[in-house]
């Protein structure tokens, strides 16, 4: 079942421990812990030639949902204030496009949707540290949808004992719906939606192994809606010739179609196409803009046979 914020605060209370982090008034939607692992916690905006820094230790990741009317700054500001009062310092902070948009978000090790939703055009990242404290490193990602605000907290501890309280573990709830409702709602409302969690190697049309929650959600909805027909549309930035970009976007869209077919989607419900660089969501004059333009979208063609 879902546990509310006060439970996490109880677990964190103690000498040298940050006592008030999380989403005020929010609900824990998912959590996982590892006694020894590494997590990617960027210390700068995304650059194609740089890799995000990694931090090792006992890792706890927690996702919250709460008030949809809060801005991303309002979602994480209480936690930042509480940590600063305890001596933590801000290492790096940024917001959506200034972070690096799509590329920055997908270098983050976050709990998956629908428990943690990230709007690529509306998110904020914060990294804080306090050497010698437990946790010694804390990062936050705040975002929102039309129905809820979301906050993701990653804590890194030196030891397993500091990370958990075995006497009262926090349960990770099982989602009550098997689909990503934000993706499907967007598809039905706007007629198209970005499949934001897909990963392709640079210049490649080969889709990574996944799993990708967006494709699972889409496959589930298509199975339950046999009259629906969609087209997968690949998009690129403007680097390179129109012909090369059109071909690459076609191949990437076809790769996504093949993955959906392998998930059991009927071939008659799917088409694929490539728009190349001809339908950008923003300008191609910066690294950030080009990163946002590289994407695959699903477009709703029909709900009737």
C-alpha positions in Angstrom: 0.0 0.0 0.0 1.0 3.6 -0.3 2.8 5.2 2.6 2.7 8.9 3.3 5.5 11.3 3.9 5.7 11.1 7.7 6.9 7.5 7.4 10.0 8.5 5.5 10.7 11.3 7.9 10.6 8.8 10.8 13.1 6.5 9.1 15.5 9.4 8.4 15.4 11.0 11.9 18.6 10.5 13.8 22.1 12.0 14.5 23.8 13.3 11.3 20.7 12.5 9.2 18.7 14.9 7.0 15.3 14.9 8.8 12.9 16.7 6.5 13.3 15.8 2.8 10.6 14.6 0.5 7.4 16.1 -0.8 5.4 18.0 1.8 1.9 16.7 1.9 2.8 14.1 -0.8 2.5 10.3 -1.0 5.3 7.8 -1.7 4.5 6.1 -4.9 7.6 3.9 -5.2 10.9 3.2 -3.5 13.9 0.9 -3.9 17.1 0.4 -2.0 20.5 -1.1 -2.7 23.2 -1.8 -0.1 26.0 -1.2 -2.6 25.7 0.3 -6.0 26.5 3.4 -8.1 24.1 6.1 -9.4 24.6 8.7 -12.0 24.3 12.2 -10.5 25.3 14.9 -13.0 27.3 17.9 -11.7 26.8 20.0 -14.8 24.5 20.4 -17.8 24.5 17.7 -20.5 27.3 17.8 -23.0 27.7 15.3 -25.8 31.4 14.9 -25.0 31.0 14.5 -21.2 29.8 11.6 -19.1 27.8 12.2 -15.9 29.6 11.7 -12.6 28.7 8.6 -10.6 28.5 8.2 -6.8 28.9 4.9 -5.1 27.4 3.7 -1.8 24.1 2.5 -0.4 21.4 3.9 -2.6 17.8 4.8 -1.8 15.5 6.2 -4.4 12.0 7.5 -3.5 9.2 8.9 -5.8 6.4 11.1 -4.5 3.2 12.5 -6.0 1.4 15.5 -4.7 -0.3 18.8 -5.7 -0.4 19.4 -9.4 -0.6 23.2 -8.9 2.9 23.5 -7.4 5.8 24.7 -9.6 8.9 22.5 -9.9 10.7 25.0 -7.6 7.9 24.8 -5.0 8.1 20.9 -5.1 11.7 20.7 -4.1 12.3 24.0 -2.3 11.3 22.8 1.2 13.8 19.9 1.0 16.5 22.3 -0.2 15.8 24.7 2.7 15.9 21.9 5.3 19.1 20.5 4.0 20.8 23.9 3.8 19.9 24.4 7.4 21.8 21.2 8.3 24.9 22.3 6.4 24.4 20.7 3.0 25.6 22.7 0.0 24.2 23.0 -3.5 26.6 21.4 -6.0 24.5 21.9 -9.1 21.0 22.9 -10.1 19.2 23.5 -13.4 15.8 23.4 -15.1 14.7 21.5 -18.2 16.2 23.1 -21.3 19.1 24.6 -19.4 20.0 21.2 -18.1 20.1 19.6 -21.5 16.4 18.6 -22.0 15.9 15.1 -23.3 19.6 14.0 -23.0 20.1 15.3 -19.5 16.9 13.6 -18.2 17.8 10.2 -19.7 21.2 10.1 -18.1 19.4 10.2 -14.7 18.8 6.9 -12.8 15.1 7.5 -11.9 12.3 5.2 -10.9 10.1 4.6 -13.9 6.8 6.0 -14.9 4.0 6.1 -14.0 5.2 6.4 -10.4 7.7 9.1 -11.4 6.6 11.2 -14.3 9.0 13.7 -16.0 7.8 16.3 -18.4 10.8 17.0 -20.7 9.7 20.7 -21.0 9.1 21.2 -17.3 11.5 19.6 -14.8 14.1 20.8 -12.3 17.2 19.1 -11.0 19.1 19.7 -7.7 22.2 18.0 -6.3 23.4 18.6 -2.7 26.3 17.3 -0.6 27.6 17.3 3.0 30.8 15.2 3.5 30.6 13.1 6.6 26.8 13.2 6.8 24.4 10.4 6.2 23.2 10.6 3.5 26.2 12.4 2.2 24.7 13.1 -1.3 21.1 13.9 -2.1 19.6 14.7 -5.5 16.1 15.8 -6.5 14.1 15.8 -9.7 10.8 17.7 -9.7 8.2 17.7 -12.5 4.5 17.6 -13.0 1.6 16.4 -15.2 -1.9 17.8 -15.5 -3.0 15.7 -12.5 -0.1 15.6 -10.1 3.3 17.0 -9.0 6.2 14.6 -8.8 9.4 14.6 -6.8 12.2 12.0 -7.1 14.7 11.8 -4.3 18.0 9.9 -4.5 20.0 9.5 -1.3 23.5 8.0 -1.2 24.8 6.7 2.1 28.2 5.3 3.2 26.8 2.2 4.7 23.7 -0.1 4.5 22.8 0.5 8.1 22.4 4.2 7.6 20.2 3.7 4.5 17.5 1.5 5.9 15.6 0.5 9.1 15.0 -3.2 8.8 12.5 -3.1 11.6 10.0 -1.1 9.4 10.7 -1.3 5.7 8.8 0.9 3.3 6.7 -1.1 0.9 6.7 -0.3 -2.8 3.1 -0.2 -4.0 2.0 -2.0 -7.1 0.5 0.4 -9.6 -3.3 0.0 -9.8 -3.2 0.5 -13.6 -0.9 -1.3 -16.0 -0.7 1.7 -18.4 1.1 5.0 -18.3 -2.1 7.1 -18.0 -0.2 10.4 -18.7 1.1 9.0 -22.1 -2.4 7.7 -23.1 -4.2 10.9 -21.9 -1.8 13.0 -23.9 -2.3 10.8 -27.0 -6.0 11.1 -26.7 -6.1 14.8 -25.9 -3.4 16.1 -28.3 -3.4 13.4 -30.9 0.3 12.7 -30.4 2.7 12.0 -27.6 6.5 11.7 -27.3 7.9 8.3 -26.3 10.4 10.0 -24.0 12.2 7.0 -22.5 13.5 5.4 -25.7 17.3 5.1 -26.1 19.2 4.9 -29.4 23.0 4.9 -29.7 24.3 8.1 -31.4 23.6 7.8 -35.2 22.1 4.4 -34.8 18.6 3.1 -35.5 18.9 0.2 -33.1 16.6 0.5 -30.1 18.2 -0.4 -26.8 17.0 -3.4 -24.9 14.7 -1.5 -22.5 12.3 -2.3 -21.0 10.6 1.0 -21.9 7.5 1.8 -19.8 6.2 4.0 -22.6 6.1 1.1 -25.1 4.6 -1.3 -22.5 1.9 1.3 -21.7 1.2 1.9 -25.4 1.1 -1.9 -26.2 -1.3 -2.5 -23.3 -3.6 0.3 -24.5 -3.6 -0.9 -28.1 -4.4 -4.4 -27.0 -7.4 -3.1 -25.1 -8.4 -0.8 -27.9 -8.3 -3.0 -31.0 -9.9 -0.3 -33.2 -7.1 2.1 -32.6 -4.5 2.8 -35.3 -1.3 4.8 -34.7 1.8 5.8 -36.6 5.3 5.9 -35.0 7.1 9.0 -36.3 10.9 9.4 -36.0 12.4 12.9 -35.7 16.0 14.1 -35.9 17.9 17.3 -35.3 19.1 19.4 -38.3 22.7 18.2 -38.3 23.5 16.4 -41.6 21.6 16.3 -44.9 17.8 16.2 -45.2 18.1 12.8 -47.0 20.3 11.2 -44.3 18.1 12.5 -41.5 14.9 11.3 -43.1 16.4 7.8 -43.6 17.6 7.7 -40.0 14.2 8.8 -38.6 12.5 6.2 -40.8 14.7 3.4 -39.4 14.2 4.5 -35.8 10.5 4.6 -36.2 10.5 1.2 -37.8 12.6 -0.1 -34.9 10.0 1.1 -32.4 7.3 -0.5 -34.5 9.1 -3.8 -34.5 9.5 -3.7 -30.7 5.7 -3.0 -30.3 5.0 -6.0 -32.5 7.2 -8.1 -30.3 5.1 -7.0 -27.4 2.0 -8.5 -29.1 0.5 -5.4 -30.8 -1.4 -6.3 -34.0 0.5 -5.3 -37.1 -2.6 -3.7 -38.6 -2.7 -1.1 -35.8 0.8 0.2 -36.5 2.5 2.2 -39.2 5.9 4.0 -39.1 7.3 7.1 -40.8 10.2 9.5 -40.6 10.0 13.2 -40.5 13.7 13.8 -40.4 14.4 17.4 -39.2 11.3 18.9 -40.7 9.1 19.0 -37.6 11.2 20.3 -34.7 9.8 21.1 -31.3 12.3 23.9 -30.8 15.2 25.5 -32.8 18.3 23.6 -33.8 20.7 26.3 -32.9 21.9 24.9 -29.6 22.9 21.5 -28.2 19.8 21.6 -26.0 17.5 22.4 -28.9 19.0 19.6 -31.0 18.6 17.1 -28.2 14.9 17.9 -27.8 14.3 17.5 -31.5 15.7 14.0 -31.5 12.7 11.9 -30.6 10.1 9.3 -31.6 6.4 10.2 -31.3 3.2 8.2 -31.5 0.4 9.8 -33.5 -3.2 8.7 -33.2 -4.7 8.1 -36.6 -8.1 6.6 -35.8 -10.2 4.9 -33.1 -12.5 3.3 -35.6 -12.1 0.5 -38.2 
